Amino acid sequence: MRGEGEERTMTYDRLELLREALPYIQKFKGKTFVVKLSGKVTEDPATRQSLAEEIALCHQVGIRIVVVHGGGNQVTHLAQRLGVEQRIVLGRRITDDETLEIAKMIFAGKINTEVAAALHRSGLPTVGLTGFDGYLVRARRRRPQRLVDPATGREQTIDYGHVGDIETVNGQLLQLLLENGYLPVVCCLAADDQGNIFNINADTLAAELAIALEAEKLILLTDVDGIFLKRGDPTTRLSRLTLAQLEELLASGRLTEGMLPKADAIRRVLARGQTTVHIINGCRRNALLQEIFTDAGSGTMISAV
């Protein structure tokens, strides 16, 4: 049985946490956050629902949130079941005809519905969207690129197939939804003017939406606790970074291949606005709340300077 003194201590600690959170609640009320969920974060139903509850709390204290999601893990798993070979180059998936069909089913169907439903269960009025709904995002097919394979040092031409690069973002639809209390959930598909559908990197999409909305924060939820000086060593987590320090890490080759698209998105955001970027572990309960509402945080915050 828990003693009266222990109960009193726990109550005091909870009240202290509320006191610590208050300045952040006041600071961020009315601000816009773009929260990007990786496929690994959305796989487990319990994790998905716990995260929805954290997002709901942020919404209830007046933070306007746009959720963006990927789903690379789920695409890979379904492709394996269907016998569709997958190829990923420098953290980016090559999307052939069959992979595009899988991506449409997973992104716009399974994951978008599951994320929206979890948020709905937490009392949030959600609207599921693709990039081509309401002309939100206009994209073009990525041109073949000459890249150097870091493993071999050889240059090769890569055709990414049905992968799109974002040309323009029209934030009016999102602003309209946010102003009326809705929470948009955007999947990483977009189209060109002819209606050709493309797979868009979710980190890149989240970054462009954050820029268009002049968001206060871009929060990238993944399955790691942030950026580490030494891979796999949690004691080397960097709580704060500047853009210059991130560039140094990139040049040193210390970042994993999966972190490279995130680094591109971070550069894009920090070069064009005052948004701060956060990388946190969305699979860890309360990590989002800890990062937003406490001094210590839970992941890595990157700022322009």
matplotlib code that plots the C-alpha trace (Angstrom):
import matplotlib.pyplot as plt

x = [0.0, 1.2, 1.7, 0.2, 3.6, 4.2, 0.8, 1.5, 4.9, 3.4, 0.7, 3.3, 5.4, 2.4, 1.5, 5.1, 4.9, 1.8, 3.6, 6.5, 4.2, 2.2, 4.7, 4.8, 1.0, 0.8, 3.6, 2.2, -1.5, -2.7, 0.5, 0.7, 2.7, 3.3, 3.7, 5.1, 4.5, 6.8, 5.5, 7.1, 5.2, 1.8, 2.2, 1.3, -2.4, -1.6, 1.3, -1.0, -3.7, -1.4, 0.1, -3.4, -4.2, -1.0, -1.9, -5.5, -4.0, -2.0, -5.1, -7.1, -4.7, -5.0, -2.1, -3.2, -1.8, -1.4, -0.5, 1.6, 2.3, 4.5, 4.2, 7.4, 7.5, 4.0, 4.7, 7.7, 5.8, 3.0, 5.4, 7.2, 3.9, 3.0, 6.5, 7.2, 10.9, 11.8, 14.9, 15.8, 18.7, 20.1, 16.9, 14.5, 12.3, 12.3, 8.6, 7.8, 4.3, 3.5, 5.0, 2.9, -0.3, 0.9, 1.7, -1.8, -3.4, -1.2, -0.9, -4.4, -6.2, -4.9, -2.7, -4.7, -7.8, -6.2, -4.5, -7.7, -9.7, -7.3, -7.6, -11.4, -11.5, -9.6, -12.3, -10.7, -12.5, -10.2, -10.1, -8.0, -6.3, -3.9, -1.7, -4.0, -7.1, -8.1, -4.9, -3.0, 0.3, 1.4, 4.2, 6.3, 8.0, 11.5, 14.1, 16.8, 19.7, 23.4, 24.3, 27.4, 26.9, 28.6, 29.2, 31.1, 32.1, 30.7, 28.5, 25.3, 22.1, 19.0, 15.5, 13.1, 10.0, 6.8, 8.5, 7.5, 9.2, 7.0, 6.6, 4.0, 2.0, -1.4, -1.9, -5.4, -7.3, -5.2, -5.7, -9.4, -9.6, -7.4, -9.3, -12.5, -11.0, -10.3, -7.2, -5.9, -4.2, -2.2, -0.7, 2.4, 0.8, 0.5, -0.2, 0.7, -1.7, -2.5, -3.5, -0.4, 0.0, 3.4, 5.0, 6.3, 8.9, 6.8, 9.6, 9.9, 6.1, 5.9, 8.7, 7.0, 3.7, 5.5, 7.0, 3.7, 1.9, 4.7, 4.6, 6.1, 7.5, 8.1, 8.1, 9.4, 8.3, 10.4, 11.5, 14.7, 15.2, 16.9, 20.3, 23.3, 27.0, 27.6, 25.1, 23.3, 24.7, 21.8, 24.2, 25.4, 22.0, 22.2, 19.5, 20.0, 21.7, 22.2, 22.0, 25.7, 26.3, 23.9, 25.9, 29.1, 27.5, 26.4, 29.9, 31.4, 29.2, 27.9, 24.2, 22.4, 21.0, 17.5, 18.3, 19.4, 15.9, 15.1, 18.3, 17.2, 13.8, 15.4, 17.7, 14.8, 12.7, 15.5, 16.7, 13.3, 11.8, 11.9, 10.5, 12.3, 12.6, 12.4, 13.3, 11.7, 10.8, 7.1, 7.0, 7.8, 4.8, 4.6, 7.7, 5.7, 4.4, 7.8, 9.4, 6.8, 6.0, 9.2, 12.6, 14.6, 12.6, 12.9, 14.6, 16.8, 15.8, 17.4, 17.3, 18.8, 21.4]
y = [0.0, 3.5, 5.6, 9.0, 10.7, 9.1, 10.2, 13.7, 13.8, 12.5, 15.2, 17.9, 16.7, 16.8, 20.3, 21.4, 20.0, 22.1, 25.1, 24.5, 24.0, 27.2, 29.7, 27.4, 27.1, 30.9, 31.3, 28.9, 29.6, 30.5, 29.4, 26.8, 23.5, 21.1, 17.6, 14.9, 11.2, 8.6, 5.2, 3.6, 5.9, 5.1, 1.3, 0.3, 1.1, 1.8, 4.2, 5.9, 6.4, 7.6, 10.2, 11.3, 12.1, 14.2, 16.1, 16.5, 18.1, 20.6, 21.4, 22.0, 24.6, 26.6, 25.3, 24.9, 21.7, 20.2, 16.5, 15.2, 11.5, 9.1, 5.4, 4.0, 1.0, 0.0, 0.4, -1.8, -4.5, -4.7, -4.7, -7.7, -9.5, -8.8, -9.6, -6.0, -5.3, -2.0, 0.2, 3.1, 5.5, 7.9, 7.5, 8.1, 5.4, 4.8, 4.6, 2.4, 1.8, -1.0, 0.8, 3.9, 1.8, 0.4, 4.0, 5.2, 2.4, 2.8, 6.6, 7.9, 4.8, 2.8, 5.3, 8.5, 6.8, 5.2, 8.5, 10.5, 7.9, 8.0, 11.7, 11.5, 9.2, 11.8, 14.3, 16.2, 17.3, 16.0, 16.3, 13.8, 15.2, 14.5, 17.1, 17.4, 18.1, 21.8, 22.3, 22.2, 21.1, 21.2, 18.9, 17.8, 14.5, 14.4, 14.5, 11.7, 12.7, 12.0, 10.9, 9.5, 6.2, 6.8, 3.0, 2.7, 6.3, 5.7, 8.2, 6.9, 8.2, 7.5, 7.7, 7.9, 7.0, 8.5, 10.6, 14.3, 17.5, 20.2, 23.3, 25.3, 25.1, 26.8, 27.1, 28.7, 25.5, 24.6, 28.1, 27.9, 24.6, 25.8, 29.0, 27.0, 24.6, 21.6, 19.5, 18.6, 15.2, 15.3, 12.3, 12.5, 12.3, 15.2, 15.7, 17.9, 20.0, 16.9, 14.9, 12.6, 11.4, 11.4, 10.1, 13.0, 12.7, 13.3, 15.3, 17.6, 18.0, 18.8, 21.4, 23.1, 23.3, 24.7, 27.4, 28.2, 28.5, 30.4, 27.7, 28.2, 24.6, 21.7, 18.5, 15.4, 12.3, 9.2, 6.1, 7.6, 10.2, 12.8, 13.3, 11.6, 12.3, 8.5, 6.2, 4.0, 5.7, 7.5, 9.3, 11.4, 12.9, 16.5, 18.5, 21.6, 22.3, 25.3, 24.9, 25.4, 22.5, 20.3, 21.1, 20.0, 16.7, 16.1, 16.9, 14.4, 11.6, 10.9, 11.0, 7.8, 7.5, 7.7, 11.1, 12.7, 13.6, 15.1, 17.1, 18.5, 19.4, 21.1, 23.2, 24.2, 25.4, 27.2, 29.0, 30.6, 31.4, 31.6, 28.1, 25.8, 22.1, 19.2, 15.5, 13.3, 9.7, 9.5, 5.9, 7.0, 8.0, 11.7, 12.6, 15.2, 16.9, 16.8, 18.4, 21.2, 22.0, 21.4, 23.0, 19.8, 18.5, 15.0, 15.2, 17.5, 21.1, 22.7, 26.5, 28.8, 30.3]
z = [0.0, -0.8, 2.3, 2.9, 2.7, -0.7, -2.0, -0.8, -2.6, -5.8, -5.7, -5.0, -8.0, -10.3, -9.2, -9.7, -13.3, -13.9, -12.6, -14.9, -17.8, -17.3, -19.0, -22.0, -22.2, -22.2, -24.7, -27.3, -27.0, -30.5, -32.2, -34.9, -34.6, -37.4, -36.0, -38.3, -37.4, -38.9, -40.0, -36.9, -34.6, -36.2, -36.3, -32.8, -31.8, -28.2, -29.1, -31.7, -29.1, -26.4, -28.8, -29.9, -26.3, -26.0, -29.2, -27.8, -24.6, -26.8, -28.8, -25.6, -24.3, -27.5, -29.7, -33.4, -34.8, -38.2, -38.3, -41.2, -41.5, -43.5, -43.5, -44.9, -42.6, -43.5, -47.2, -46.9, -45.0, -47.5, -50.4, -48.9, -48.5, -52.1, -53.4, -54.6, -54.3, -52.6, -53.0, -50.8, -51.7, -49.2, -47.1, -50.0, -51.5, -55.2, -56.2, -59.2, -60.5, -58.0, -55.0, -55.9, -55.7, -52.3, -51.1, -52.1, -50.1, -47.1, -46.9, -48.0, -46.8, -43.8, -41.9, -42.5, -41.3, -38.3, -37.2, -37.7, -35.8, -32.8, -32.6, -33.0, -30.0, -28.1, -28.8, -31.7, -34.8, -37.5, -41.3, -43.3, -46.3, -49.2, -50.7, -53.7, -51.7, -52.1, -54.2, -50.9, -52.6, -56.2, -57.1, -60.1, -60.8, -59.6, -62.3, -62.4, -60.2, -60.2, -56.7, -55.0, -53.2, -49.8, -49.4, -52.7, -53.6, -57.1, -58.9, -60.3, -62.0, -59.9, -61.3, -58.3, -60.3, -59.0, -56.4, -56.4, -55.4, -54.0, -56.2, -54.3, -51.1, -50.7, -46.9, -47.2, -46.7, -43.6, -42.2, -42.7, -40.9, -38.0, -37.5, -37.1, -34.6, -36.9, -36.8, -40.3, -40.8, -44.1, -45.8, -48.0, -51.5, -53.9, -57.6, -60.5, -62.6, -64.8, -61.7, -61.7, -58.2, -56.5, -53.3, -51.3, -48.5, -45.4, -43.6, -46.7, -46.8, -43.1, -43.5, -46.4, -44.5, -41.5, -43.7, -45.4, -42.1, -40.4, -37.7, -34.3, -34.2, -36.6, -34.5, -36.1, -34.2, -34.9, -32.9, -31.5, -28.7, -30.9, -32.4, -30.8, -31.1, -31.0, -32.7, -30.3, -27.2, -25.4, -23.1, -26.1, -27.0, -27.9, -26.2, -28.4, -31.7, -34.0, -37.8, -38.0, -35.6, -37.6, -40.7, -38.9, -37.9, -41.5, -42.8, -40.3, -41.5, -38.0, -39.0, -40.1, -43.6, -42.2, -40.7, -44.0, -45.3, -41.9, -42.1, -45.5, -44.0, -41.0, -43.2, -45.4, -42.4, -40.5, -43.6, -44.2, -40.9, -37.1, -36.6, -34.2, -35.1, -32.6, -33.1, -30.4, -29.8, -30.5, -29.3, -25.8, -23.7, -22.9, -24.9, -26.9, -23.7, -22.1, -25.1, -25.3, -21.7, -19.7, -19.5, -19.9, -22.9, -24.2, -27.6, -29.7, -30.5, -33.5, -34.0, -36.6, -34.2]

ax = plt.figure().add_subplot(projection="3d")
ax.plot(x, y, z, "-o")
ax.set_aspect("equal")
plt.show()
